[in-house]
Amino acid sequence: MHTASMDMNTARHGHRSAAGDRQRSIGDARKRLDRLATVLDSAFRVPGTQIRFGADSALNLIPGAGTIVAQGMSAYLIWEARRLGVPNRLMARMIGNLVVDSAISAVPVIGWVGDVFFKANLKNVALLREHLDREDQVLDLRADRASAG
């Protein structure tokens, strides 16, 4: 028996399309990763300024464990990008951003300040978003060609 919350395709055919499930999964991942990057890099504002920082910067104030937790969450973002099919070249750029962020964070005091200004997670999500948008355009073109033929 079908529920009212199922999409029209499910209601008509008794199954979900693989493309529809993939798009939903990608959309969910985009939202989740956008939220994570925001929390890590820009969730808070220094009062009286436009300077924003996130949990990544705050966690780095906790010697050792804080940095490990922050880098682990950043690594999760990259793992999700791999799961979404990001090509190796883009993965290398994303990992490079994380390596730079880790190097900055490793320097006591100065690194904490630098971490506020180098927002690796927001950079990585922007790279991922650009890739997914290009993929969507390619898939749309293929669908248009298939329906025209």
Buried (B, 14 or more C-beta within 10 A) or exposed (E): EEEEEEEEEBEEEEEEEEEEEEEEEBEEBBEEBBEBBBBBBBBEEEEEEEEBBBBBBBBBEEEEEBBEBBBEBBEEBBEBBEEBEBEEEBBEBBBEBBEBBBEBBEEEEEBBEBBBEBBBBBBBBEBBBEBBEEBEEEEEEEEEEEEEE
